[in-house]
Amino acid sequence: MYDISTRKRALALVAQGRSLNSVSRETGVSRAAIRSWQDRLEPLPRMSPPPGPPSDTGAYAYLLGLYLGDGCVSPHPHGGYYLRIACADAWPGLMQMCREAITRARPGVRVHTVRKQGCAMVTSYYPHWPALFPQHGPGKKHERPIALVAWQQEMVDAHPWEFIRGLIHSDGCRVTNWTTRLIDGERKRYEYPRYFFTNVSEDIVRLFTDALERVHVEWRRANNRNISVARKASVALMDAHVGPKY
């Protein structure tokens, strides 16, 4: 167990632009420990009782969609858990919405961004993330059953559009398709928007389509992994409540 002064000294060296390797050599502290202090300076407290469901149910419904699409919960090496949501660099607005959803769903937690090639992991430490995301488990999501517990289903039923938006923002997109039509003897190009959602897990796909049906959005399967929303009225509903990523 390192005291606070040792922790602060190591972080001060990192703040000067030093690498974790060089700070580790100088202080004798492992890189993993220094990295964990960047998330939390104070020693981890005794595990508190699991929290109740989030009070901001709309933010949680959106965050749940992001988690089911591009998120994971992983253990911290010294106790507790990380929530990580992968966000592509092409969508800076999505990163900000993700950060806000985390802090609204669980006020008081810290959120930071870990840069990766072509994307960023929006990351937050909290001892009880598995209690808030009981779908957490070993292996990949599409290799294990995924089902909502009762309190999650109540939140999704109350905020279906937020849940749909989270799923689209993680594993979906809005695109413009085109075709040609013969008009007055002349073939002309015709463009129309549509939404796609793609996920390998049949359980997650079913959660998505169930939510679509709850808000009267018509959908069809483009193939085993892809759900398409293309009818004009349904696309208009999606545009009003979801919209493209940015």
DRENLODREN-775852 format. One line per 5 residues: their letters; for each residue x negated, y negated, z of N, C-alpha, C. Coordinates in steps of 0.05 Angstrom, whole numbers, plus 5000, padded with zeros to 4 digits. Each point is the difference from the previous one (the first is absolute). Layout:
REM residues N
A> X/Y/Z/X/Y/Z/X/Y/Z  ...
This chain:
REM residues 246
MYDIS> 4983/5024/5000/5017/4976/5000/4982/4975/5000  5003/4983/4980/4984/4976/4998/5015/4976/5013  4984/4983/5013/5013/4977/5013/5007/4979/4979  5015/4980/5009/5010/4979/4981/4977/4984/4988  4979/4994/5016/4978/4984/4989/4986/5015/4978
TRKRA> 4996/5026/5002/4988/5015/4978/5017/5000/4975  5026/5002/5004/5018/5000/4978/5000/4972/4986  5001/4979/5015/4999/4973/4989/4974/4995/4985  4978/5009/5011/4974/4995/4987/4999/5015/4973  5010/5024/4999/4999/5015/4975/5018/4986/4979
LALVA> 5023/4991/5009/5018/4987/4981/4989/4973/4991  4986/4986/5017/4987/4975/4993/4980/5004/4978  4984/5022/5002/4981/5006/4980/5013/5007/4973  5022/5014/5001/5015/5006/4975/5011/4974/4988  5009/4982/5017/5011/4974/4990/4979/4983/4987
QGRSL> 4974/5005/5006/4978/4986/4987/4994/5011/4972  5015/5021/4992/4996/5011/4974/4983/5025/5000  4992/5009/5023/4984/5024/5002/5017/5025/4993  4987/5020/4989/5013/5025/4994/5005/5016/5025  5019/5018/4999/5005/5018/5022/4976/5017/5006
NSVSR> 4986/5009/4980/4976/5016/5004/4979/4985/5016  4995/4975/4993/4978/4985/5013/5008/4993/5029  5026/4994/5004/5009/4994/5027/4999/5025/5018  5007/5023/4988/4999/5025/5014/4971/5006/5009  4981/4996/4982/4972/5005/5007/4990/4982/5022
ETGVS> 5008/4975/4999/4990/4981/5020/5013/5004/5027  5026/5007/5001/5014/5003/5026/5001/5028/5011  4995/5020/4982/5003/5027/5009/5029/5010/5001  5018/4985/4989/5029/5007/5000/5007/5011/4972  5016/5021/5000/5007/5012/4974/5016/4981/4983
RAAIR> 4998/5004/4974/5015/4984/4981/5030/5003/5004  5009/5025/5006/5028/5005/5005/5011/4984/5023  4984/4998/5022/5008/4985/5023/5002/4970/4993  4980/4989/4986/5001/4972/4992/5024/4994/4983  5005/5019/4981/5023/4996/4982/5026/5000/5016
SWQDR> 5002/5017/5020/5025/5001/5016/5003/4974/5017  4977/4988/5008/5002/4976/5016/5010/4977/4983  4996/5001/4973/5010/4979/4983/5031/5000/5000  5012/5023/5006/5029/5002/5002/5009/4993/5028  4984/5009/5020/5008/4996/5028/4975/4997/5017
LEPLP> 4997/4977/5012/4976/4995/5016/5003/5013/5027  5023/4998/5013/5003/5011/5027/5001/5031/4998  4991/5013/5022/5003/5030/5001/5029/5008/4998  5005/5022/4987/5028/5010/4997/5012/5005/5028  5024/4990/5005/5013/5005/5025/5012/5028/5002
RMSPP> 5009/5007/5023/5015/5025/5002/5024/4999/4982  5007/5023/4988/5022/5001/4981/5026/4992/5013  5013/4980/4989/5025/4991/5011/5023/5018/4989  5023/4999/5012/5022/5017/4991/5007/4993/4971  5010/5019/4984/5008/4994/4973/5021/4978/4999
PGPPS> 4998/4982/4979/5019/4978/4999/5027/5009/4989  5020/4983/5004/5025/5005/4987/4999/4993/4971  5022/5004/4985/5001/4992/4972/4995/4971/4996  4990/4991/4977/4994/4972/4995/5026/4983/5003  4996/4976/5010/5023/4982/5003/5007/4987/4973
DTGAY> 4980/4994/4983/5004/4989/4974/5005/5023/4980  5024/5009/4998/5006/5024/4985/4997/4996/4970  5004/4975/4990/4996/4996/4971/4971/5002/4993  4982/4988/5016/4972/5001/4994/4990/5029/5002  5011/5015/5019/4992/5028/5002/5009/5016/4976
AYLLG> 5025/4996/4991/5010/5015/4976/4982/4995/4976  4991/4975/4996/4981/4994/4979/4973/5014/5004  4990/4999/5025/4974/5012/5006/5002/5030/4997  5022/5012/5007/5004/5029/4997/4998/5008/4971  5012/4984/4982/4997/5005/4971/4971/4999/4991
LYLGD> 4986/4979/5009/4971/4998/4993/4985/5024/5010  5005/5008/5025/4986/5023/5012/5005/5026/4985  5025/5005/4993/5007/5025/4986/4987/5000/4972  4996/4977/4988/4988/4999/4974/4969/5001/5001  4988/4981/5014/4971/4996/4999/4988/4998/5028
GCVSP> 5012/5011/5020/4989/4997/5027/4992/5026/5013  4985/4997/5022/4992/5023/5016/4995/4991/5028  5002/5018/5019/4993/4995/5028/4977/5019/5006  4978/4989/5011/4976/5017/5005/4990/4993/5028  4988/5020/5013/4991/4996/5028/4975/4982/5001
HPHGG> 4999/4983/5021/4977/4984/5006/4980/5019/5014  4974/4997/4994/4980/5019/5013/4999/4998/5030  5009/4978/5012/5000/4998/5029/5028/4999/5012  5020/5010/4986/5027/5000/5010/5018/4981/4985  5025/5006/5000/5019/4983/4985/5000/5006/4970
YYLRI> 5013/4983/4984/5003/5006/4972/4999/4975/4983  4992/5004/4975/5001/4979/4980/5024/5005/4981  5014/4979/4993/5019/5000/4978/4985/4987/4977  5000/5013/4977/4987/4989/4976/5019/5001/4977  5003/4977/4986/5017/4998/4976/4982/4991/4977
ACADA> 4998/5015/4978/4984/4993/4977/5015/4980/4983  4987/4978/4993/5012/4979/4984/4980/4993/4977  5009/5001/4975/4983/4994/4978/4992/4971/5000  4976/4994/4991/4991/4972/4998/5017/4983/4981  5014/5013/4982/5016/4986/4980/5024/4986/5013
WPGLM> 5007/5008/5025/5025/4990/5013/4993/4987/5027  4988/4976/5000/4993/4987/5025/5025/4994/5017  5023/4994/4987/5024/4995/5014/5010/5024/5016  4996/5024/4988/5007/5024/5014/4983/5004/5025  4974/4994/4999/4983/5002/5024/5011/4983/5022
QMCRE> 5008/4975/4993/5009/4982/5021/5027/5009/5012  5018/5010/4983/5025/5011/5009/4996/5024/5018  4980/5016/4994/4994/5024/5016/4990/4991/5027  4982/4981/5001/4990/4990/5026/5022/4989/5017  5018/4984/4988/5022/4989/5015/5019/5021/5010
AITRA> 5005/5020/4984/5018/5022/5009/4989/5014/5024  4974/5005/5000/4987/5014/5023/5003/4984/5025  4994/4974/4999/5001/4983/5024/5029/4995/5009  5019/5000/4982/5028/4997/5007/5011/5026/5012  4991/5023/4989/5010/5025/5010/4988/5007/5028
RPGVR> 4976/4991/5004/4987/5005/5026/4984/4975/5008  5014/4980/5012/4987/4975/5007/4977/5005/5019  4978/4984/4996/4977/5002/5018/4977/5017/4989  5006/5017/4980/4978/5016/4989/4983/4983/4982  4974/5007/4997/4982/4986/4982/5001/5014/4973
VHTVR> 4997/4985/4979/5000/5010/4973/4976/4989/4985  4985/5018/4987/4978/4991/4984/4999/5015/4973  4983/4991/4982/4999/5011/4974/4972/5012/4995  5000/5025/4991/4975/5014/4994/4998/5002/4969  4980/4988/4989/4997/4999/4971/4991/5027/4989
KQGCA> 5013/5009/4978/4992/5023/4985/4998/4992/4971  4989/5018/4983/4998/4994/4972/5028/4999/4987  5008/4976/4991/5026/4997/4987/5024/4997/5018  4995/5002/5027/5023/4999/5018/4990/4991/5027  5019/4996/5018/4994/4994/5028/5017/5017/5018
MVTSY> 4990/5009/5022/5015/5014/5020/5008/4980/5022  5026/4994/5001/5011/4983/5021/5002/5019/5025  4985/4993/5020/4995/5019/5022/5007/4987/5027  5012/5017/5018/5007/4990/5026/4996/5023/5020  4987/4993/5023/4997/5019/5022/5023/4997/5020
YPHWP> 5010/5023/5008/5021/5001/5021/5001/5028/5011  5002/5003/5027/4999/5028/5011/5024/5017/4991  5022/4988/4992/5025/5016/4997/5011/4999/4971  4983/4996/4980/5011/5000/4973/5014/5027/4993  4991/5023/5009/5014/5024/4994/5029/5000/5011
ALFPQ> 5005/4986/5022/5027/4999/5010/5018/4983/4982  4988/4981/4986/5016/4983/4982/5001/5012/4972  4982/5018/4994/5000/5014/4974/4998/5030/5005  5021/5012/5010/4999/5029/5006/4996/5018/4976  5000/4988/4976/4993/5016/4976/4970/5006/4999
HGPGK> 4985/4988/5017/4971/5005/5002/4995/5029/5006  4980/5011/4987/4993/5028/5005/4975/5008/4983  4990/5024/5004/4976/5008/4985/5007/5005/4971  4980/4994/4983/5004/5005/4971/5014/4977/4986  5004/5004/4974/5013/4980/4983/5030/5001/5004
KHERP> 5013/4977/4995/5029/4998/5005/5015/5019/4982  4991/5003/4975/5016/5018/4982/4996/5029/5006  4982/5006/5019/4995/5028/5007/5014/5008/5026  5016/4982/5011/5015/5006/5025/5027/4987/4998  5019/5010/5015/5027/4988/5000/5000/4971/5010
IALVA> 5015/4983/4987/5003/4972/5008/5030/4995/5004  5007/4993/5025/5028/4993/5006/5000/4978/5021  5020/4983/4999/5003/4978/5019/5013/5011/5026  4991/4990/5022/5013/5007/5025/5024/4981/5003  5017/5005/5019/5026/4987/5002/4998/4969/5001
WQQEM> 4981/4990/5017/4998/4971/5003/4989/4987/4975  4983/5014/4985/4990/4990/4975/5022/4998/4979  5016/5022/4999/5022/5000/4981/5020/4978/5005  5005/4994/5026/5018/4977/5006/4989/4974/4990  4973/4996/5002/4988/4975/4990/5001/4999/4969
VDAHP> 4995/5023/4987/5002/5000/4971/5028/4995/4991  5020/5012/5014/5028/4996/4993/5007/4970/5003  4989/4987/5020/5006/4972/5005/4985/4981/4981  4977/5009/4990/4983/4983/4983/4991/5016/4975  5018/5010/4984/4992/5017/4977/4982/4984/4980
WEFIR> 5006/4975/4996/4985/4985/4980/4971/4996/5010  4996/4995/5025/4972/4997/5010/4985/5026/4997  5013/5023/5005/4988/5026/4996/4993/5005/4971  5019/4994/4982/4995/5003/4971/4977/4982/4992  5000/4975/5010/4978/4982/4992/4973/5011/5008
GLIHS> 4998/5011/5024/4975/5011/5009/4991/5023/4983  5018/5017/4992/4994/5023/4983/4991/4990/4972  5015/4981/4989/4992/4989/4973/4973/4986/5002  4996/4985/5021/4974/4985/5003/4977/5019/5004  5005/5024/5009/4978/5019/5003/4997/5018/4976
DGCRV> 5021/5014/4993/4998/5020/4978/5018/4994/4977  5007/4975/4996/5019/4994/4978/4990/4976/4984  5015/4992/4980/4993/4977/4984/5024/4991/4984  4999/4976/4991/5019/4989/4981/4986/4995/4974  5010/5011/4978/4986/4999/4974/5020/4990/4979
TNWTT> 4989/4992/4977/5017/4992/4978/4996/5020/4978  5021/5015/4993/5000/5019/4978/5010/4986/4975  4995/5013/4977/5010/4988/4975/5008/5023/4981  5018/4992/4983/5009/5018/4978/5007/4983/4977  5009/5011/4978/5008/4985/4976/5029/5006/4994
RLIDG> 5014/4980/4990/5028/5003/4992/5004/4988/4973  5019/5012/4985/5006/4990/4974/5023/4980/5003  4994/4974/4994/5019/4978/5003/5002/4986/4973  5025/5001/4989/5005/4987/4974/4980/5010/4979  4994/5026/5001/4983/5012/4980/4970/4995/5005
ERKRY> 4994/4986/5022/4972/4995/5007/4993/5013/5026  4978/5015/5001/4992/5013/5025/4985/4980/5017  5010/4996/5024/4988/4981/5019/4992/5013/5026  4980/4989/5012/4990/5010/5026/5019/4991/5022  5006/5018/5018/5017/4994/5023/4986/5009/5025
EYPRY> 4998/4981/5020/4986/5006/5025/5020/5001/5023  4995/5017/5019/5017/5002/5023/4984/5009/5024  5006/4989/5024/4985/5008/5024/5011/5025/5012  4983/5014/5016/5008/5023/5015/4981/5004/5024  5009/5015/5019/4984/5006/5023/4993/5030/5000
FFTNV> 4976/5006/5009/4991/5027/5003/4991/5005/5029  5004/5024/5010/4989/5008/5026/4988/5028/4995  4975/5003/5009/4986/5025/4996/4988/5011/5026  5007/5024/5007/4989/5012/5024/5000/5031/4997  4979/5013/5009/4998/5029/4997/5018/5015/5020
SEDIV> 5006/4987/5023/5017/5013/5020/5029/4999/4992  5013/5023/4997/5028/5001/4994/5017/4988/5023  4990/5003/5025/5015/4989/5022/5000/4970/4999  4977/4988/4994/4999/4970/4998/5017/4990/4977  4999/5014/4977/5016/4993/4978/5030/5000/5007
RLFTD> 5008/5020/5016/5028/5003/5008/5007/4977/5019  4983/4992/5018/5005/4977/5017/5004/4975/4983  4985/4997/4979/5002/4977/4983/5027/5000/4985  5007/5022/4988/5025/5002/4984/5024/4998/5018  4998/5011/5025/5023/4997/5019/5004/4970/5006
ALERV> 4979/4985/5004/5002/4972/5005/5012/4985/4976  4991/5007/4976/5011/4988/4976/5030/5004/4998  5009/5024/5006/5028/5005/4998/5016/4985/5022  4987/4995/5022/5014/4986/5022/5006/4971/4991  4983/4989/4982/5005/4972/4991/5010/4999/4971
HVEWR> 5010/5023/4991/5014/5002/4974/4982/4994/4976  4975/5009/5002/4981/4998/4977/5000/5027/4986  5005/4999/4974/4999/5024/4984/4972/5007/4992  4993/5025/5001/4973/5009/4995/5001/5026/4984  4977/5007/4989/4997/5027/4987/4971/5008/5002
RANNR> 4996/5026/4997/4973/5011/5001/4987/4997/4972  4977/4986/4999/4985/4999/4976/4985/5027/4996  4990/5011/5022/4989/5027/5002/5000/5008/5029  4986/5021/5007/5001/5011/5027/4990/4980/5021  4982/4982/4993/4988/4982/5019/5010/4971/4997
NISVA> 5014/4994/4979/5007/4972/4994/5030/4996/5000  5008/4979/5015/5027/4990/5000/5002/4974/4984  5019/4998/4983/5003/4977/4983/5027/4986/5006  4999/4973/5002/5024/4984/5002/4999/4981/4976  5019/5005/4981/4999/4985/4975/5027/4987/4992
RKASV> 5022/5008/5012/5025/4988/4993/5000/4970/5008  5012/4983/4983/4998/4971/5003/5009/4991/5028  5024/5009/5009/5011/4991/5025/4982/5009/5024  4989/5025/4998/4983/5010/5021/4973/4985/5001  4989/4994/4976/4975/4984/4999/5005/4972/5012
ALMDA> 5023/4989/4995/5006/4974/5011/5001/5001/5030  5012/5021/5011/5000/5004/5029/4972/5002/5011  4983/5016/4987/4972/5003/5009/4985/4974/4998  5005/4984/4979/4987/4974/4997/5008/4981/5023  5025/5002/5008/5010/4982/5021/4989/5007/5027
HVGPK> 4995/5025/5005/4992/5009/5027/4972/5010/5002  4987/5007/4978/4973/5011/5001/4980/4982/4984  5004/5000/4974/4983/4983/4983/4973/5013/4995  4985/4989/4982/4973/5011/4994/4980/4994/5022  4979/5016/5001/4978/4994/5018/4984/4976/4991
Y> 4987/4987/5018/4984/4976/4992/4975/4999/5017
